């Protein structure tokens, strides 16, 4: 095989951050400015495409040679943009020839961005050059504001600053050098072929996109704006404030109106204040308005409107390996992984009223408009004309997987038979017959304890985990929580043992450098001294590995032995030392295995002619002709265990409809 490393610089008037790569590249004014490449590790050449010339014939031949692997950092961008440049009608056929170095970085536990990955790997990072590069992108790659100084132009061309253009060419060249060095350093820790194939499928799904009900989106935006303007006008009339959306102004007005200090205006504070006697109807109404304004956000609809392509489809909703600790997907653009649920009755009617901008009817039937708009966000994703959506969701996949990994036989038997895990868990915890936990039974109240314990305690959590899962809102008291934890752990001894076995194996592998296995999971320390790379790796049953860079044994805040590694802090978004422990490692492994089950199910569905348009956590959404939209067929494909998961009981359920929802 031959190799070509590629990086391009492009222009489009469509903002890529809001609209996504696909709409960006589909813009009529999209163009490739610079094309940098290296053949088989040779010197980097940069082709300036702004002067009327094209990519030389010999370079084009290498680009389309099946025996030449094309490497790029975030290769999906280069692949799709070059597909547009060459007007390739079916670019998915070209995908298998591409290799994504960003995926390689993520697979090995490193950051997503080129700069952050290079820095974490120890490459020289010149902050001045980095800042210059970003400034050059702003100058040449996006529209500029017309001014008297620039002659009223809306775009900067190379002729407008030839010195900057020469710098931009060098910046483009250096990106290829950096990408090649990252790939070289990680080459001893390869991405499995199966994962590369999944990346190809993922790009195919992202390119396919999902249809959007533009009438509903436009109606929702109109309704939201109208309601917001009405509420703001009412708030101004009540308070006399010029800006009734200003937190300091509203806070000061409330304190003057009620004679009491208002600590803040967070959602829970406003709710608590409304439950009291405020002594002022005006203050009460202002707080109600404040609460309503908090629900009138139309950001998701704005994102849909911005990202919808000319054919009414949104593309690029999923980021492959977006959660690099487990390899799960992350959401992009509309963030489909955190959409509100749909509890509304008569959803088709609500959609019709919003699409028709019938605010009065909407208020009459459903009451609060903001909450109705929020619940309808999901339903803006629709089937293509003549098609139906088939939605299938794995049932309790994490509870099944951790029981399978740990060998918790009673849990596995529940899933192989009746599947009532909450009732069965409560029966195990409290030593009562499961029949008595049925609705109307003597011990039905225990079901809630079984439910929250199952959801919260699988990864070594304690009372805090129960609270985070909503135990106090489910009728449990704080005094009951420690006993609930004790009973769950006593009923799930194999899972508890799995936590400590996993932690012990990881510590042993780090300290001794010898592989250690826990059931079907292998822990090892893998190093490349030449480049200073050092990993704790966890080999999953699927053959995929989880990577923890620069592992060590330290002391945690409790004074106990603790595993540390270098990784991306999910809060600070910085590359830094992070602690972990048995329960957290068990969570990573469980979610990674669940992810592998989903990935294989997607491959089988695609092969069977069921085109996936997006997926969320453990749920797939398929857009197919109505005569093939049979839930039972999709479920049958979903629940077939992978070849490496012998004995894992799988379950799935779902629905068929014209629009997306969450029942």
MARNUZA-967258 format. One record per residue (C-alpha): residue in one letter; chain; x, y, z. Coordinates in steps of 0.5 Angstrom, whole numbers, plus 500, padded with zeros to 3 digits. Layout:
% residues N
 aa ch east north  up
  A  A    X     Y   Z
...
% end
This chain:
% residues 663
 aa ch east north  up
  X  A  500   500 500
  X  A  502   507 499
  X  A  500   513 503
  X  A  498   520 502
  X  A  497   525 508
  X  A  493   531 506
  X  A  490   537 509
  X  A  486   543 506
  X  A  484   550 507
  X  A  477   552 505
  X  A  472   558 504
  X  A  465   558 505
  X  A  460   564 507
  X  A  456   558 511
  X  A  459   558 519
  X  A  461   551 520
  X  A  460   552 527
  X  A  453   553 527
  X  A  451   549 520
  X  A  456   543 520
  X  A  461   541 515
  X  A  456   538 510
  X  A  452   545 509
  X  A  458   549 509
  X  A  461   545 503
  X  A  454   545 500
  X  A  454   552 499
  X  A  455   555 492
  X  A  461   559 494
  X  A  465   554 497
  X  A  472   553 495
  X  A  478   549 496
  X  A  484   555 497
  X  A  490   550 499
  X  A  491   543 498
  X  A  497   540 502
  X  A  500   533 501
  X  A  506   529 502
  X  A  507   522 499
  X  A  510   516 503
  X  A  512   521 508
  X  A  516   525 503
  X  A  517   533 503
  X  A  510   537 504
  X  A  508   540 498
  X  A  502   546 498
  X  A  498   547 491
  X  A  495   554 491
  X  A  488   553 488
  X  A  486   560 488
  X  A  490   562 482
  X  A  486   558 477
  X  A  490   552 476
  X  A  488   545 479
  X  A  490   539 483
  X  A  496   536 478
  X  A  494   530 474
  X  A  499   525 478
  X  A  496   528 485
  X  A  489   526 483
  X  A  491   519 480
  X  A  494   518 487
  X  A  488   521 491
  X  A  483   516 487
  X  A  488   510 487
  X  A  485   504 491
  X  A  492   502 493
  X  A  494   509 496
  X  A  491   510 503
  X  A  489   518 504
  X  A  491   520 511
  X  A  488   527 514
  X  A  486   529 521
  X  A  479   529 521
  X  A  479   526 515
  X  A  471   526 514
  X  A  472   534 512
  X  A  478   533 507
  X  A  474   527 504
  X  A  467   530 503
  X  A  470   537 501
  X  A  474   534 496
  X  A  468   530 494
  X  A  465   536 493
  X  A  471   539 489
  X  A  471   533 484
  X  A  463   533 484
  X  A  463   525 486
  X  A  456   523 485
  X  A  457   517 491
  X  A  463   519 495
  X  A  461   514 500
  X  A  465   509 495
  X  A  471   513 496
  X  A  471   513 504
  X  A  474   506 505
  X  A  481   509 502
  X  A  481   514 508
  X  A  484   514 514
  X  A  483   519 520
  X  A  489   521 524
  X  A  484   524 529
  X  A  480   517 530
  X  A  487   514 532
  X  A  488   520 537
  X  A  482   519 540
  X  A  482   511 540
  X  A  489   512 544
  X  A  486   516 549
  X  A  488   523 546
  X  A  485   529 545
  X  A  480   531 539
  X  A  484   537 536
  X  A  490   537 532
  X  A  493   542 536
  X  A  491   539 543
  X  A  493   532 541
  X  A  500   534 538
  X  A  501   538 545
  X  A  499   532 549
  X  A  504   527 545
  X  A  510   532 547
  X  A  510   535 540
  X  A  513   542 540
  X  A  507   547 541
  X  A  509   555 539
  X  A  503   559 541
  X  A  505   565 537
  X  A  504   560 531
  X  A  498   557 533
  X  A  495   564 534
  X  A  497   566 528
  X  A  494   560 524
  X  A  487   562 527
  X  A  488   569 525
  X  A  489   567 518
  X  A  483   562 518
  X  A  479   568 520
  X  A  482   573 515
  X  A  482   568 509
  X  A  477   563 510
  X  A  470   566 513
  X  A  467   573 510
  X  A  469   579 513
  X  A  466   585 515
  X  A  465   591 509
  X  A  469   597 512
  X  A  471   604 509
  X  A  478   601 510
  X  A  477   595 506
  X  A  473   598 500
  X  A  467   595 502
  X  A  469   588 501
  X  A  466   582 504
  X  A  472   577 503
  X  A  479   577 503
  X  A  483   574 498
  X  A  490   573 497
  X  A  492   579 493
  X  A  489   583 499
  X  A  495   581 503
  X  A  500   577 500
  X  A  505   577 506
  X  A  499   573 510
  X  A  498   569 504
  X  A  505   566 504
  X  A  504   565 512
  X  A  498   561 511
  X  A  501   557 506
  X  A  506   555 511
  X  A  501   554 516
  X  A  497   549 511
  X  A  504   545 510
  X  A  506   545 518
  X  A  499   542 519
  X  A  501   536 515
  X  A  507   535 518
  X  A  504   535 525
  X  A  499   530 523
  X  A  504   525 520
  X  A  508   526 526
  X  A  502   524 530
  X  A  500   518 526
  X  A  508   516 526
  X  A  508   516 534
  X  A  501   512 535
  X  A  503   507 529
  X  A  505   502 534
  X  A  498   502 537
  X  A  494   501 531
  X  A  486   502 531
  X  A  483   495 529
  X  A  480   494 522
  X  A  473   493 525
  X  A  473   500 528
  X  A  476   503 522
  X  A  470   500 518
  X  A  465   503 523
  X  A  468   509 522
  X  A  466   508 514
  X  A  459   506 516
  X  A  459   512 521
  X  A  461   517 515
  X  A  456   514 511
  X  A  450   515 516
  X  A  452   522 517
  X  A  452   524 510
  X  A  445   520 509
  X  A  442   525 514
  X  A  435   525 517
  X  A  429   529 514
  X  A  427   535 518
  X  A  420   538 518
  X  A  422   545 516
  X  A  414   548 517
  X  A  414   545 524
  X  A  421   548 525
  X  A  419   555 522
  X  A  413   555 526
  X  A  416   553 533
  X  A  421   559 532
  X  A  415   564 530
  X  A  411   561 536
  X  A  417   562 541
  X  A  419   569 539
  X  A  412   571 539
  X  A  411   568 546
  X  A  418   571 548
  X  A  416   578 546
  X  A  409   578 550
  X  A  412   576 556
  X  A  418   581 556
  X  A  412   586 554
  X  A  408   584 560
  X  A  414   584 565
  X  A  416   591 563
  X  A  409   593 564
  X  A  409   590 571
  X  A  416   592 573
  X  A  418   599 569
  X  A  425   596 568
  X  A  428   597 561
  X  A  431   590 561
  X  A  426   585 565
  X  A  431   580 562
  X  A  437   583 566
  X  A  438   579 573
  X  A  441   584 577
  X  A  435   589 575
  X  A  430   584 576
  X  A  433   581 583
  X  A  433   589 585
  X  A  426   590 583
  X  A  424   583 587
  X  A  427   585 593
  X  A  424   592 593
  X  A  417   589 592
  X  A  417   584 597
  X  A  422   587 602
  X  A  426   580 602
  X  A  433   579 600
  X  A  433   574 594
  X  A  439   570 594
  X  A  439   569 586
  X  A  434   567 580
  X  A  436   560 579
  X  A  431   555 577
  X  A  430   552 583
  X  A  430   558 587
  X  A  424   561 583
  X  A  420   555 584
  X  A  422   555 592
  X  A  420   563 592
  X  A  413   561 588
  X  A  411   556 593
  X  A  411   561 599
  X  A  407   567 600
  X  A  410   573 597
  X  A  405   578 599
  X  A  405   581 592
  X  A  401   579 586
  X  A  406   583 582
  X  A  412   579 584
  X  A  409   573 584
  X  A  407   574 576
  X  A  414   577 575
  X  A  417   570 578
  X  A  412   566 573
  X  A  414   570 567
  X  A  421   569 569
  X  A  420   561 569
  X  A  416   561 563
  X  A  422   565 559
  X  A  427   560 562
  X  A  423   555 558
  X  A  422   559 551
  X  A  429   557 549
  X  A  429   555 541
  X  A  436   554 541
  X  A  435   547 538
  X  A  430   549 533
  X  A  435   555 531
  X  A  440   549 530
  X  A  436   545 526
  X  A  434   551 522
  X  A  442   553 521
  X  A  444   546 519
  X  A  438   544 514
  X  A  441   543 507
  X  A  438   544 501
  X  A  434   538 501
  X  A  431   539 508
  X  A  436   534 511
  X  A  441   535 517
  X  A  447   532 516
  X  A  453   530 521
  X  A  449   529 528
  X  A  454   524 530
  X  A  461   524 532
  X  A  465   518 532
  X  A  469   516 538
  X  A  466   523 541
  X  A  467   520 548
  X  A  474   517 547
  X  A  474   514 554
  X  A  469   509 552
  X  A  469   510 544
  X  A  461   512 545
  X  A  459   517 540
  X  A  457   524 541
  X  A  452   529 539
  X  A  453   535 534
  X  A  450   541 532
  X  A  443   539 535
  X  A  446   535 540
  X  A  440   529 539
  X  A  443   526 546
  X  A  440   531 550
  X  A  433   532 547
  X  A  427   533 552
  X  A  422   527 552
  X  A  415   527 549
  X  A  409   526 554
  X  A  404   530 550
  X  A  398   527 548
  X  A  396   528 541
  X  A  402   529 538
  X  A  400   530 531
  X  A  395   535 533
  X  A  400   539 537
  X  A  405   539 531
  X  A  400   541 526
  X  A  398   547 531
  X  A  405   549 531
  X  A  407   548 524
  X  A  400   553 523
  X  A  402   558 528
  X  A  396   557 531
  X  A  398   560 538
  X  A  391   561 541
  X  A  389   554 539
  X  A  395   551 542
  X  A  394   555 549
  X  A  387   552 549
  X  A  389   545 548
  X  A  396   544 551
  X  A  396   550 556
  X  A  404   553 556
  X  A  406   554 550
  X  A  414   554 552
  X  A  413   547 554
  X  A  409   544 548
  X  A  415   547 544
  X  A  420   544 548
  X  A  417   537 547
  X  A  416   537 540
  X  A  423   538 538
  X  A  424   531 537
  X  A  418   531 533
  X  A  422   535 528
  X  A  426   529 525
  X  A  421   526 520
  X  A  421   520 515
  X  A  423   522 508
  X  A  417   522 504
  X  A  413   515 503
  X  A  418   512 508
  X  A  417   511 516
  X  A  422   511 522
  X  A  423   505 525
  X  A  426   506 532
  X  A  429   500 536
  X  A  432   501 543
  X  A  436   496 547
  X  A  433   495 554
  X  A  437   496 560
  X  A  443   494 556
  X  A  448   497 561
  X  A  445   492 567
  X  A  445   486 562
  X  A  452   488 560
  X  A  455   489 567
  X  A  452   482 570
  X  A  455   479 564
  X  A  462   481 565
  X  A  461   480 572
  X  A  458   473 572
  X  A  452   475 576
  X  A  448   469 574
  X  A  441   471 578
  X  A  441   478 574
  X  A  442   474 567
  X  A  437   469 569
  X  A  432   475 570
  X  A  434   478 563
  X  A  433   471 560
  X  A  426   470 562
  X  A  421   475 565
  X  A  426   481 564
  X  A  423   485 570
  X  A  429   487 573
  X  A  427   492 578
  X  A  422   488 581
  X  A  427   482 581
  X  A  432   487 584
  X  A  427   489 590
  X  A  426   481 591
  X  A  433   480 592
  X  A  435   486 596
  X  A  429   485 601
  X  A  428   477 601
  X  A  420   477 599
  X  A  417   474 593
  X  A  417   477 587
  X  A  410   476 586
  X  A  408   481 592
  X  A  412   487 588
  X  A  407   487 582
  X  A  402   493 582
  X  A  397   492 587
  X  A  401   487 591
  X  A  403   487 598
  X  A  410   490 597
  X  A  409   494 591
  X  A  412   500 594
  X  A  419   496 594
  X  A  419   497 586
  X  A  422   504 587
  X  A  428   502 591
  X  A  429   496 586
  X  A  429   501 580
  X  A  433   507 583
  X  A  438   502 586
  X  A  439   498 579
  X  A  440   505 576
  X  A  445   508 581
  X  A  449   503 584
  X  A  452   498 579
  X  A  459   502 579
  X  A  461   503 586
  X  A  456   509 588
  X  A  454   510 595
  X  A  448   514 597
  X  A  450   520 593
  X  A  449   516 587
  X  A  442   514 589
  X  A  441   522 590
  X  A  443   524 583
  X  A  439   518 580
  X  A  433   522 584
  X  A  432   517 590
  X  A  429   523 594
  X  A  424   524 589
  X  A  422   517 588
  X  A  420   517 596
  X  A  426   515 599
  X  A  429   518 605
  X  A  436   520 606
  X  A  436   515 612
  X  A  434   509 608
  X  A  440   510 603
  X  A  446   507 606
  X  A  441   501 608
  X  A  439   501 600
  X  A  446   501 598
  X  A  448   495 603
  X  A  442   491 601
  X  A  444   492 593
  X  A  451   490 594
  X  A  449   484 598
  X  A  444   482 593
  X  A  450   483 587
  X  A  456   480 590
  X  A  459   478 583
  X  A  458   485 581
  X  A  462   488 587
  X  A  467   483 586
  X  A  468   485 579
  X  A  469   492 581
  X  A  475   490 586
  X  A  478   485 581
  X  A  478   490 576
  X  A  482   495 580
  X  A  487   490 583
  X  A  488   488 576
  X  A  489   495 573
  X  A  494   496 579
  X  A  498   490 578
  X  A  499   491 570
  X  A  501   498 572
  X  A  506   496 577
  X  A  509   489 574
  X  A  508   490 567
  X  A  505   484 566
  X  A  498   482 563
  X  A  492   480 568
  X  A  486   478 566
  X  A  479   479 569
  X  A  474   474 566
  X  A  474   476 559
  X  A  478   483 560
  X  A  485   483 559
  X  A  489   489 563
  X  A  496   490 560
  X  A  501   496 560
  X  A  504   498 553
  X  A  510   502 552
  X  A  514   505 546
  X  A  520   508 550
  X  A  523   511 543
  X  A  517   516 543
  X  A  515   516 551
  X  A  509   513 550
  X  A  506   509 556
  X  A  499   506 557
  X  A  495   502 561
  X  A  490   498 556
  X  A  484   494 557
  X  A  482   489 552
  X  A  475   488 551
  X  A  471   482 549
  X  A  470   485 542
  X  A  478   486 541
  X  A  478   493 542
  X  A  482   497 547
  X  A  481   502 552
  X  A  487   507 553
  X  A  489   510 559
  X  A  496   514 558
  X  A  501   515 563
  X  A  498   511 568
  X  A  501   511 575
  X  A  499   509 582
  X  A  498   515 587
  X  A  494   517 593
  X  A  487   519 593
  X  A  484   524 598
  X  A  482   519 602
  X  A  489   517 603
  X  A  488   510 599
  X  A  492   507 593
  X  A  489   510 587
  X  A  490   509 580
  X  A  492   516 576
  X  A  493   517 568
  X  A  493   523 563
  X  A  486   525 560
  X  A  482   530 558
  X  A  478   533 564
  X  A  471   533 561
  X  A  469   539 565
  X  A  475   544 564
  X  A  477   541 557
  X  A  484   540 559
  X  A  489   535 558
  X  A  491   533 566
  X  A  492   528 571
  X  A  485   524 573
  X  A  484   519 578
  X  A  480   513 577
  X  A  478   507 581
  X  A  475   500 580
  X  A  467   502 580
  X  A  469   507 575
  X  A  473   503 570
  X  A  468   498 571
  X  A  463   503 568
  X  A  468   505 562
  X  A  468   497 561
  X  A  461   496 561
  X  A  459   502 557
  X  A  465   501 552
  X  A  462   494 551
  X  A  455   496 550
  X  A  458   501 545
  X  A  461   495 541
  X  A  454   491 541
  X  A  451   498 538
  X  A  456   498 533
  X  A  455   491 531
  X  A  448   492 531
  X  A  448   498 526
  X  A  453   494 521
  X  A  448   488 521
  X  A  442   493 520
  X  A  446   497 514
  X  A  448   490 511
  X  A  440   488 511
  X  A  438   494 508
  X  A  436   498 514
  X  A  439   505 513
  X  A  440   508 520
  X  A  439   516 520
  X  A  442   517 527
  X  A  442   514 534
  X  A  442   516 541
  X  A  446   512 546
  X  A  443   505 545
  X  A  437   507 540
  X  A  437   507 533
  X  A  433   511 528
  X  A  432   508 521
  X  A  428   511 515
  X  A  426   506 510
  X  A  420   505 506
  X  A  413   503 509
  X  A  413   496 506
  X  A  419   495 510
  X  A  418   498 516
  X  A  417   492 521
  X  A  419   493 528
  X  A  420   486 529
  X  A  425   485 524
  X  A  429   490 526
  X  A  429   488 533
  X  A  431   481 531
  X  A  437   484 528
  X  A  438   488 534
  X  A  438   483 539
  X  A  443   478 536
  X  A  449   478 541
  X  A  455   479 537
  X  A  460   473 536
  X  A  464   475 542
  X  A  459   476 547
  X  A  456   469 548
  X  A  451   468 553
  X  A  449   476 553
  X  A  442   476 554
  X  A  440   482 549
  X  A  433   485 549
  X  A  430   491 545
  X  A  424   495 543
  X  A  421   501 540
  X  A  416   504 535
  X  A  414   506 528
  X  A  412   513 526
  X  A  412   518 521
  X  A  416   523 526
  X  A  421   522 532
  X  A  419   521 539
  X  A  421   518 546
  X  A  415   514 549
% end
